[in-house]
Structures are given as structure tokens and as C-alpha cells.
Amino acid sequence: MNDYERMARVIRYLDEHQEGQPRLSALAREAGLSEFHFHRLFSAWAGTTPKNFLRCLTFARARSRLRRGGNILDSALDAGLSGPGRLHDLCVRLEAASPGEIKSGGAGWTISAGFGPSPFGRCLVAQSPRGVCHLSFVDANPRAAWNEMKELWPNARWERDDAAAGKLLRRVFRPGGQSGSRPKWTALVKGTAFQLRVWRALLRIPAGQLCSYGRLAAAVGAPAGARAVGSAVGRNELAWLIPCHRVIRETGVLGDYRWGAERKRAMIAWEAAGGRAS
């Protein structure tokens, strides 16, 4: 069992028992560790104590953040930033694939891809000549995940390099540090003009903040298009880099997530608690 699997198990337990504010001993038992080792592992993973993390899992906190999210998102969009006074730690620049590139299916390209660990489980990541073109979480059947990824650019030459993938993922999920030292990414995506508007708006939601589908729809100029926005969010091929995990329902319920609702909850709570990756 890796660190994220232990944490996911604890998060499931917290979901079921958070009203009782479980003690450290109960959480450690759920993780199969001593209290000392669990506290040390959890704090290293989340960047905060289990007690503080528990507070960030509550629906009340999600609803409170959502109520404040409108003005925050509006200000961020107006300023072209992902949060007041703070650039998005990853500085992602979204590049749209041209019609010619889409038609060619990546012919003439060599794409390096591989598997590696992250704070939220095993990932599959791919780097094209135009930038990062895929990032997903893989819980089972890595061969199926690899084949599905290859369908994005069926005529490209694919090279598997897990060492390079691991190095890339360490940069993606590393601490932000000073603004001048934050990684700057070019991400290549295939999508419609509407999907691109949605994905670019997602990049402007601050880490640790949440936005409703309705608010996101209004931000991209389609106030009646919450369902279409939800579809665009679900088509995102770049987990974490394009933070679709920050979008929740109007009621404050977190809702579905392409790579698992449990993982979405962990990512939101991580960011709300000030986790090191952002």
C-alpha cells in the first residue's frame, strides 16, 4: 500500500465518521500505522496535521468557500490571475492543437510518456513536441490507460520512459516556492473553442478555492450553459494542471470527478489546507 492509498483509506474513514471528529488513534489504526508514524506520514503528505485536514473536508467549509467564490473568481478573471496577488503556481499556458495537427494525428511527432507517482496516486503523463499533452491518474489496468492515451495522437511515435515521466511529475507536484522559481508549462490540448474557454477559466480559479458550474458558465459567457460547462470539464485530459477538481455543484456538494470523487475530495482538502503542491 503506497502513501496515497493509505491517505485515501483514511479520507474514506473521515467521510464516514467526521461528525464524531475521530481521534488520531482511530485514523492511525485505519492506516495500519502507529500514531507516531501516521502523524508523521500524514503531515508530510498533506502539509498540515490530521486535525486541520479534517476541518477542510467538511461540506460546511465547501459551501462557505463557494459562497465567496463568485467575487474571487470574477476578480481573478478580470486580473488574468488565478488568485488575488498570486500567479498560478504552475503558470500553465494552454496551446490549442491546430486543425492540421488534429488531422495528422501527430504524424512526425515523437511523444515521450510514462508512469510515475504523485501525492494523489499513480499518474500517466505524456510530453509532445508542443508541450504536455496528457496527465491522468491510473488506479488499475495501466495497459488500457496507455492505449486510451495513444488514441489522442494515433499517428505519433510513442516512447515509454518512466524515469523521464517521474522527473516531470516531481516538477508538476513540487512545492511552489518563490514566484520566480515556479515551473512554467506549455500544455497542448485538443478541444472546441468553447472547451478551450472553459479550460482557460479553470486555470484562473485560485488554489484552495472552489467554483460552481453555474458561476463558471457565467464567467465564459454562457450563463445558461452549466450542463455544457460540466461536459467540457469532464473532457479535460490534463488532471491537476487544468484544475477541474475545483468545480463543484451549486449546493456545495463536490459531485463527480473523472478520476474519482474520493481523489477530488483529497485534492480540494489538500489545497484548502495549504498542501505543498499547487
Order of alpha helices (4+ residues) and beta strands (2+ residues): alpha-alpha-alpha-alpha-alpha-beta-alpha-beta-beta-beta-alpha-beta-alpha-beta-alpha-beta-alpha-alpha-beta-alpha
